[in-house]
């Protein structure tokens, strides 16, 4: 599906997956396959910063960027460490808890975007719970360079008859 969808996208595709599927397939093989399918970056949410050395090396061999996350509970000093290690951009999780559709974006996201900008010159992309155009506009107004609407995209693709229809 990724190979079908990637050419239709105007933005680079970052694959969000847990560590176990990567290990099961083999790190190098996994990274090579997703790169061949059109993926530009990889985000592994259950892998802490201190354990990214091996996957980072596999990503680099395959020509992928390893994107890291910060959360609303990440202390500022750790945000700075994560931002330094993240490639391409820093993914800011907008909520504490699980992803999914939210009614509105938490006001604290504005402060979190400001905090990240204070510790890095990399772009900040905000995700988790972003499901409406007004959410995206609010996040950009708060200074984020990117908005990630993963659950909304997965829902649109799942509800559509074809991947192409889901991207419209």
N, C-alpha and C positions, 0 to 999 in steps of 0.2 A: 504494500500500500504506500509506503514512504516513497518508493521509486516512482510511483504514479503521481503522487501529490507534489513532490519537490519541484518539478519543472514548472508547475502552475503558480508557485509562490513568488512574490516579489522580494520577500525578506529571507535571509538565511534561516535554515531550519535547524533547530536545536532539539535533539532527542532527549526526553526526560524519561529515565528508566531507573529501576532499582538495581542494586549491585548483583543480586543472585543471577538474573538472566545473563549478565555479562560473564560471570564466572563459569556458568554452565556451558556457554558457547566457546569460551576462551577469549581472553582480553584482546589479543591481537586480531583474531578472526572476527570478533564482534565489531571492533573499531574499523577494520578494513571493509566489512560488509556494509556498515551504515554509511561510511564515506562513499562507497560505490553507489549507494542508493540515493545520494544527494544531500546527506546530512552535513552540516558545517560545524556543529558543536555537540557536546554531550554534557548532560547534567545528571548527576547521580545523587539524589537527595539523602540517601541513607549512608553516605560515606563522609565521615568527618574530615576536615582539612588535614589532620595529621596522617590520615591513611590514603591520601590521594597520589602518593609518589608513583606507584606501579601503574595505575590507570592513566595518570598524566603522561607517562612515558609511552604507553600504548597509543594514546591519543596523538601525541606528537609524531610517532612513527607513521600513523595513518593520515596525518594532515588535518586533525580535528582540534578544535579549541575545547578545553575543559572549563565549563562555567560553574561557579560555586554560588551557594545561597547564603544569605543572611536572613534573620528572622526578627520579629518585633522584640524578642527576648535576648538577642545577641548584644553583649556589651560592646561599647564603642571601640575599645582596643582590639577586640577579636574581629569586629567588622573590618578594621584596617588590615589585619592579617589576611582575612578572607579576600578582601578586595585586591590586595597585592598578588595573591595567588590565582585569582580568577582570570580567565583569559576571555577577551572580547568585551564582556560586560559583567556586571554584578547583578544577580537575580535577588531582588528584595521580596520576600514573602510578606504579603500584606496582612495576614491574619495569624493568630495563634490557633492551632488546631488543624483541621483538614481542609483540603481544597473543595471547591464547589461553588455554586451560585450563591451570591450574597445580594441583599437588597441595596446596600450602599457601601462605599469604601470608608473604612475607619479613618477618622480625622488624624490619628497619630501617624498615618502613612506620610503625611507632609513633613513631619519632623524627622521621620526615619530617612526619607529621601535627602533632606538637608544634612543629616548626620553622615550619611554615606558620601555625599559630595564634599564634605569637609575632610574626609580621609582618603579620597581617591579622585583621579581625574577621568576614570573609566566611566562609561555610560552606566546608568542605573535603569534596570527594567523591573517593573512591578508586576507581580502575578499573585495568584490564589484568590479566587472569589470574584475576579473581574469578568463580568458577563454581559454588560450593557455598554453601548456607546458613551453614555454619560459618565460611566466609571472611567473609561479610557480618557475622556476629555479632562476630568477632574485630576487624574494622576499626572497627565502631561502639564496641566496648569500648575501643579505642585512642583514641577521641575524634573520629573523623570523623563529620560530620553526614550524609553520603551515601555510598552504595555504587553503583558502576556495573558492571553485569554484561552488557556489550554482546555479547561473543562467545557467552555462554550464551543470551541473548535471540535473537540471530540464528540460532543452532542450533535453538532451540525453534520459532521461526517457520518455519525451513526444513524441519524434520522434520514439521510439522503439515500436516494437510489444508487448513486455512484459517487466516488470521491470528487469528481469534477463538480457535480451538483452541490455537494456539501461545502465547497469552497466559494460558491457564489454569494 
